[in-house]
Amino acid sequence: MATAQLTPSQQRILELLQGQTQALSAQAIYLRLKQLRQGVGLATVYRALEVLKKRGAVQARLLPTGEAVYSVLADDRHHLTCLRCNCSIPLGDCPVQNLEDYLHQTHNFQVYYHTLEFFGLCQNCQDANPA
């Protein structure tokens, strides 16, 4: 994606996400930009994230709480998410990459990103309250 097509707010958000090791919520992005004195309104952050997502520059992942977190596309992670403590454990490999390639070939569909998440109980929560 050409960065020249981005608004200054979209560019700042994209640069911020590129420097992160984990996904951030819109609220966290808003607060970090405010700390960096590059503040934009929270509504602007949400609008910019929606544009960046539709352009294929960022991906969104929905947490069990209903909150979305955002990361750059190079960050292809899938997760095991505990419904009790909300911890999120990244999976090392992408188990559906072949399916994405197949869909591209058979349907001529350009996939920007995909998400895969399993919900259950982590080992600590299982140990704390066995069924």
C-alpha positions in Angstrom: 0.0 0.0 0.0 1.4 3.4 -0.9 1.8 5.6 2.2 1.4 8.7 0.1 -2.3 8.0 -0.1 -2.7 8.1 3.7 -3.8 11.1 5.7 -1.4 12.3 8.4 -3.5 10.6 11.1 -3.6 7.3 9.3 0.2 7.5 8.7 0.9 8.1 12.4 -1.3 5.2 13.5 0.3 2.9 10.9 3.8 3.9 12.1 2.8 3.4 15.7 1.5 -0.1 15.0 4.6 -1.0 13.0 6.7 -0.4 16.1 4.6 -2.7 18.4 5.2 -6.3 19.4 1.6 -6.9 20.2 -1.8 -5.7 19.0 -3.3 -2.5 20.4 -6.8 -1.4 21.0 -8.0 1.9 19.5 -8.1 3.3 23.0 -4.4 2.3 23.6 -3.4 3.8 20.2 -5.2 7.0 21.1 -3.4 7.2 24.5 0.0 6.4 23.0 -0.4 9.1 20.3 -1.4 11.5 23.0 1.7 10.7 25.0 3.8 11.3 21.9 2.2 14.6 21.5 0.8 13.5 18.2 -2.7 13.4 19.5 -5.8 12.9 17.4 -9.3 12.4 18.6 -10.5 9.0 19.5 -13.2 9.1 16.8 -10.4 9.9 14.3 -8.4 6.9 15.5 -11.4 4.6 14.9 -12.1 6.1 11.4 -8.4 5.8 10.5 -8.2 2.2 11.7 -11.3 1.3 9.6 -9.7 2.8 6.5 -6.4 1.1 7.1 -8.2 -2.2 7.6 -10.2 -1.8 4.4 -7.0 -1.0 2.5 -5.3 -4.1 3.8 -2.7 -2.3 5.9 -3.8 -3.5 9.3 -5.8 -6.4 10.7 -8.2 -6.5 13.6 -8.8 -9.3 16.1 -11.8 -9.4 18.4 -11.1 -10.2 22.0 -13.6 -12.2 24.2 -14.5 -8.8 25.8 -15.7 -7.5 22.5 -12.9 -5.1 22.1 -10.9 -5.1 18.8 -7.1 -5.0 18.8 -5.1 -4.0 15.7 -1.8 -4.9 14.3 0.1 -4.6 11.0 -0.3 -7.3 8.4 3.2 -8.6 8.8 2.1 -9.8 12.2 0.4 -13.1 11.2 -0.5 -14.6 14.5 -3.3 -16.9 15.6 -4.3 -17.4 19.2 -5.6 -19.6 22.0 -7.7 -17.3 24.2 -8.7 -18.2 27.7 -12.3 -17.3 28.5 -11.7 -17.0 32.2 -8.5 -14.9 32.5 -8.5 -13.5 29.0 -4.9 -14.4 28.4 -4.1 -14.8 24.7 -1.4 -17.4 23.7 0.0 -16.9 20.1 0.3 -20.0 17.9 3.7 -20.4 16.3 2.5 -21.5 12.8 -0.4 -20.6 10.6 -2.5 -23.8 10.2 -4.7 -22.2 7.5 -2.1 -20.7 5.1 -2.7 -23.5 2.5 -6.5 -22.7 2.6 -5.8 -19.0 2.0 -3.6 -19.9 -1.0 -6.3 -22.3 -2.3 -9.0 -19.6 -2.0 -6.8 -17.2 -3.9 -6.2 -19.7 -6.7 -9.7 -21.0 -7.0 -11.7 -17.8 -6.5 -9.2 -15.2 -7.6 -9.8 -13.6 -4.2 -7.0 -11.4 -2.8 -6.9 -12.2 0.9 -5.5 -9.3 3.0 -5.5 -11.2 6.2 -7.3 -13.9 8.1 -7.8 -14.6 11.8 -8.0 -17.8 13.7 -8.7 -18.1 17.3 -9.6 -20.9 19.7 -11.5 -20.2 22.9 -11.3 -22.3 26.0 -9.4 -22.5 29.3 -5.7 -22.1 29.7 -3.7 -24.5 31.9 -3.6 -22.2 34.9 -7.4 -21.7 34.9 -7.9 -25.5 34.5 -5.6 -26.1 37.4 -7.2 -23.5 39.6 -10.7 -24.8 39.1 -10.8 -28.4 37.7 -14.1 -29.6 36.3 
